[in-house]
Amino acid sequence: MKQGKEEFKIVKDPENVEQRNYIFQKNKKTTAAFYFVAIVLIALIAAIAVTAFTL
């Protein structure tokens, strides 16, 4: 069984309504969630680095 070629996009462009395959939408909620997760990951990496140097 053959499967057709799929075009997979990471961010959905709000002006392009025909685009169907995407992970993230380009809106305020997705942007805020991305920055929140990035800040938490940076804080965790910093905490691990600080504990590695103090022990």
N, C-alpha and C positions, 0 to 999 in steps of 0.2 A: 504494500500500500504506500503510495507516494503522498507526501504532504507538500502543499504549495509554499512558496516563499512568503515569509511574514516580515513586515517592517515593524520593528519594535522601537517605540520612542520612550524616552525617559520622562520628559515633561510634556504635558498636554498644553497646546497653545489654545487660548480661549477663542481666538478668531477663526481657527480651523475646526469647524464642526464635523467634518468628515473623518477626522483622525480618531481611531478607535483603540489602538494598542498603546497604552501608556501606563506609567507607574504613578507619577505625581501630576496633580493639576497645578496650574499656575494661578494660585489665589493666596489670600492673606493667611488662611488657616494652615496651609501646607508650608508656607514660608516661615511662619512662627514656630511650627513644630520642628522644622529642620534646624532652626537656630537653637531651640531649646535642647534638642538632642545633641547638637554639636557642643554646646556649652557644658552639658553634663559629662560628655565624654572627655572633654579637655580637663574638667575638674577632677575626674577620676584618674586620668593619666598623671596630672600634677600631684595628686595625693599619693599615688604609687611611687612617683619619683622622690617625693619628700620623705616617705617612710623608708625607701631604699637607702637614702643617704644618711638618715639618722640612726638606722640600726646598723 
